[in-house]
Structures are given as structure tokens and as C-alpha cells.
Amino acid sequence: MGDVTQTQTPPEKTVAAGTIEPSLLQDICYKVTGCAITVLNTIGPGLDPKIYENCLMIELAKQGLRFEYQRKVDVVYSNQRVGVVTLGLSVNDLLLVDVRSVASFNETDFSENICYLKLTHLPMVLMLNFKSSKLQWKKITYNPNR
């Protein structure tokens, strides 16, 4: 079983394209968090998450970050495709961004995001919560080799 952590510092992760520099992932996380803070400070807390996703995409584009919205990922079981999940945002093919507007994150939120990391083989999810006037965020990493 893989090792799951919620952390402020991203680990190194080897993927098919090569090794991801921790500083690159940290830089992307920092930029996305900055974009989220800008959005929250501009339009305020407590709205529907789709509104924050739309605003966040505008800010990500301003920062020159590549992103994909509502990426479809196959779910495979015993070498058979059994379904498809739709992700929110992926940034620079390195980071999943989960936008929420909830009282607080819960275990179901964390479990769901761990599944997304397993399906995508990406190193990190950045969970963003726009419910209150101060942005709440968590990083979740998954390393299948531990």
C-alpha cells in the first residue's frame, strides 16, 4: 500500500517523463495558492465552487500556467475499464487542484483525492477551501513506492 502524507513540502516523485524537481512543484503550488488568495480577496468567500474554479482559471492563465479543466480519467480494474472520473483542475501536468467551499475538509475529501492521485499518477493534490475569508488549503502527496 502506498504512503500518503499531508505536507507543506512536496516530495520528489519519479514519473514516466523523468524526475520532477521538488522546487518546480513547490513553485507551481505557490503560484496556484497565490492565485487562489487573489480570487478570494477579490470576490469574497462562500460562493459555489464552480465560480472559484472559473476565477482561478483566469488567474492561472495570467500567471502563464498551463491547466486542464474537467480532465477525464479512466478507472481500470483487473485490466478492464470500469468507468471514468472527471477531475476539476490539473496544472502543468503536475498538480491536481481541488476547489471546495465547505465548513472544513473531512476524511472523505482526503480519501477521494488520494484515489485521484492513484488514478493519475500525479505527485500532489492541492485542496483549496473558499468558505471563509481566510483561504484554507492542504497538500496531499502519494508515493506508491513506500
N, C-alpha and C positions, 0 to 999 in steps of 0.2 A: 504494500500500500504506500502511496506517495506521502510525502511530508508537506503539511500545509502550515503556513505562518501568516500572521497579520503583522506587518512590519512597516517601519518608516524607511528602511534601507533595502533597495532591491538586490536580490542575489544575482550571480552570474547564471546564465542559462544557455545551454547549447541547443541549437535548433538546426534544421537541415541546411540553412544558409550559412551557418557558422556560429561563432560565439558572439553574443550580444554583450557589448561593453556595459558594465553597470552604470557608468556615468551617462551614457546615452539614454538608458531607460529612466534614470533619475532626472535628467534634463527634460525629457518628454513629460514625465509625471509633474514636474514643477511647472511647466508651461500650461498643462491642462488644468492644474489646480488654480493657477493664476487666472486663466480664462473663466473658470467657474466662479471665482471670487468677483471678478468684474461683472459677470451676469447677475449674480445675487445682489451685489451693491447697486446695480442699475435698475432691476425690475422688482426686487424685493422677494421675500420668502412666501412659501405656502401654495404656490400655483401648481397646476398639473405638470408632471414631469416632462411631458412632450414639449411644453413651452420652453422649459430649460434646455432640453436637448436641441431644439431649433436655435435658440440663442447661442448655445455652446458651439454649435457647428459654425455659426457666423464668426465667433471669436477664434476658433481653431483655424479657420481659413485666413483670418487676419494675421495669425502667427506663422502662417506658412506650413502648418501641419497637415499631413495627408490623413484623411479619415474615410471610413466607410460606414454608412448608416444602414441598419437593419440587414446586416450580412446573414445569409442563410448558411447553416452548418448541418451536414448530415449526422445523424446518430446511427452508429453501426453497432450491431450486437451479433456475435458469432459469425462475423464476416457478411452480415446481411444488413442492408439499410432498413431501419425500422421506423424512421421518422426524420423530421427536420426541426431544428430550433432556430429562432430568429433572435439575433443579438442586437443590442442597442447601438453602441458606437465602438469601433475599433480605430485606434490611432497609430499611424505609421507602421502598421502590421506588427506591432509590439505590445500594445496595451489595450485592454478592454476597459471601457468606461461605462459604469452602471449608474444611471441618473435616477434618483428617487426623491420623493417628497413625503417622508414618513416621520412619525414621532421619534423613532430611533431604529438603527439596524437591528435585526434579530438573527437567530441561528439559521432560519430558513433562507434569508438573504445570503448569508455566508455560504451555505451548502449549495445553493443554486449557482453562485459564482465559481465555486470550486469545480462544479460539473462543467461549466463553460470553459474553464482553463484546461481541463482534461480533454474536452472535445476539440479545442482549437490549437492546443499545444503552445499557447502563448504564455509568457512568463508571469504576467501580472494583470490583476483587475484593480482599477481604482474606483471605489464606490463613493459617490457624491450624494449628499443629502441636503436639499434646498428647503427643508421645512421651517427652519428658524433663521434669524437674521445673521447668525454665525454659521458659515459652511462647516458641515460635519463631513469628514472623509476618512476612509480606511483603505489601506493597500492590502491585497491578498495575493500571495505568491503560492505557486505549486511546483514542487520539484518531484517528478515521477521517479527519479533515481535514488531517492532516500527512503 
